[in-house]
Amino acid sequence: MLEGATMTGPVLRAVDLAKHYPVGSRWFGRSQTLLRAVDGVSFEVAKGETLSLVGESGCGKSTTGRMLVQLIDPSSGHVEFEGRQYGAGSRRKALRISRRIQFVFQDPYASLNPRMTAGEAIGEPLSLHNMVPRRQRWTRVAELLEMVGLPRSFAARYPHELSGGQRQRVGIARALALEPSFIVCDEAVSALDVSVQAQVLNLLKTLKMRLGLSLLFIAHDLAVVKHISDRIAVMYLGRLVEVAEASEPFANPRHPYTRALLGAIPQPVFGRVRAATVGGDVPSPIDPPSGCRFHTRCPMKTDICARIDPAMETIAPGHVVGCHRWRDVEPMPEAGRAADDVHSARIQRLLGFFQDKAGSAAGQQELRS
Ligand SMILES: Nc1ncnc2c1ncn2[C@@H]1O[C@H](COP(=O)(O)OP(=O)(O)OP(=O)(O)O)[C@@H](O)[C@H]1O
């Protein structure tokens, strides 16, 4: 059963995806120790949908995203995308699939070659995949720059001559060059100031609607994903624990981990955002706890939680939870959501502000500066 199955038919399905890394040395005939970065994750994304994948650092979000775009091979399970299937060992065979599904990295400064201009960075995938005839390449680069709200003249700039938000726009233009139908955005706005975050989120929203894209948006900040997601999938220690419509986890979180994440939602500090934390340490993915993986940190655990791994249960249309105690988790009290409201309302306000600006030529000029 796929977690949180969609109504309109999926463009992408991840089926029981797992990535186990061998760690340490194999000696005295002992079997290799495995780090279970992702340990059996299934979900669907519909055409034109934004699914956000959230969870603390190290829970396997990036690894999941990288398997979708074939940057890494799964250890088991497979991905179905636009009617094709790929899994362990099929990475090299699927150049055509990889063109249609692209990745936007967290740190555009690290992902852009410092010796390439923005124009060369955007033009590179066009020539690698022979997308447009050589003579028309610069016209296409200029179109892509304008599509992400940058002037054509920026084609001549090097990454160090761009701001963080402008670099991220170049990263998005580079991903769009191959005319994908699906983009995985891995913490694409985490490194940016809150106001620049809102601009880039706005851009992604606009592009999604204009180009009919589907997005997997990876983030640790629930307040950010709230405004751009159709559904949210919460991940813990290599597994999904809750999948629901975007409004649902905020009003009615049923997994104690989602609840803890909401309680720990980051607060803006001088325009930047502090990382979210949940009490206690995340156990090692080399030796995950038996039963429910969250039980070692769960305030609601009972005996069964340590013994039996809970199955993912559909508790309402589109709302799936893997927890023995979900019935006992009350909706968040208003007071508990105060931190979310402050930060989230700020992003919401900024999104509205930038939408207004984008509507006028003068506003667009201001946003580019
Ligand atoms: N190449 C690798 N070899 C061994 N372990 C790895 C490798 N890549 C990731 N891991 C481990 O897999 C686990 C999941 O990592 P991943 O980067 O997917 O988490 P994440 O949720 O994206 O975290 P973050 O938000 O910090 O990026 C972590 O424990 C990480 O240390």
The ligand as a MOL file (V3000), in Angstrom:
LIG
                    3D

  0  0  0     0  0            999 V3000
M  V30 BEGIN CTAB
M  V30 COUNTS 31 33 0 0 0
M  V30 BEGIN ATOM
M  V30 1 N 27.3020 7.9330 1.3280 0
M  V30 2 C 26.9410 7.6430 2.5780 0
M  V30 3 N 27.5890 6.6940 3.2740 0
M  V30 4 C 27.2010 6.3730 4.5420 0
M  V30 5 N 26.1790 6.9710 5.1790 0
M  V30 6 C 25.5050 7.9190 4.5300 0
M  V30 7 C 25.8340 8.3240 3.2110 0
M  V30 8 N 24.9800 9.3030 2.8350 0
M  V30 9 C 24.1500 9.5150 3.8740 0
M  V30 10 N 24.4700 8.6940 4.8950 0
M  V30 11 C 23.7830 8.6170 6.1950 0
M  V30 12 O 22.4200 8.3260 5.9090 0
M  V30 13 C 21.5720 8.9640 6.8620 0
M  V30 14 C 20.5480 9.7920 6.1110 0
M  V30 15 O 21.2200 10.8800 5.4690 0
M  V30 16 P 20.4530 11.9850 4.6240 0
M  V30 17 O 21.4590 12.9580 4.1250 0
M  V30 18 O 19.5780 11.3170 3.6340 0
M  V30 19 O 19.5340 12.6590 5.7540 0
M  V30 20 P 18.7130 14.0200 5.6700 0
M  V30 21 O 17.4210 13.7650 6.3530 0
M  V30 22 O 18.6600 14.5230 4.2790 0
M  V30 23 O 19.6100 14.9850 6.5670 0
M  V30 24 P 19.9870 16.5370 6.3100 0
M  V30 25 O 18.7000 17.3090 6.5220 0
M  V30 26 O 21.0070 16.8110 7.3660 0
M  V30 27 O 20.5230 16.6430 4.9190 0
M  V30 28 C 22.4790 9.7790 7.7770 0
M  V30 29 O 22.7290 9.0180 8.9370 0
M  V30 30 C 23.7340 9.9350 6.9580 0
M  V30 31 O 24.8750 10.0670 7.8030 0
M  V30 END ATOM
M  V30 BEGIN BOND
M  V30 1 1 1 2
M  V30 2 1 2 3
M  V30 3 2 2 7
M  V30 4 2 3 4
M  V30 5 1 4 5
M  V30 6 2 5 6
M  V30 7 1 6 7
M  V30 8 1 6 10
M  V30 9 1 7 8
M  V30 10 2 8 9
M  V30 11 1 9 10
M  V30 12 1 10 11
M  V30 13 1 11 12
M  V30 14 1 11 30
M  V30 15 1 12 13
M  V30 16 1 13 14
M  V30 17 1 13 28
M  V30 18 1 14 15
M  V30 19 1 15 16
M  V30 20 2 16 17
M  V30 21 1 16 18
M  V30 22 1 16 19
M  V30 23 1 19 20
M  V30 24 2 20 21
M  V30 25 1 20 22
M  V30 26 1 20 23
M  V30 27 1 23 24
M  V30 28 2 24 25
M  V30 29 1 24 26
M  V30 30 1 24 27
M  V30 31 1 28 29
M  V30 32 1 28 30
M  V30 33 1 30 31
M  V30 END BOND
M  V30 END CTAB
M  END
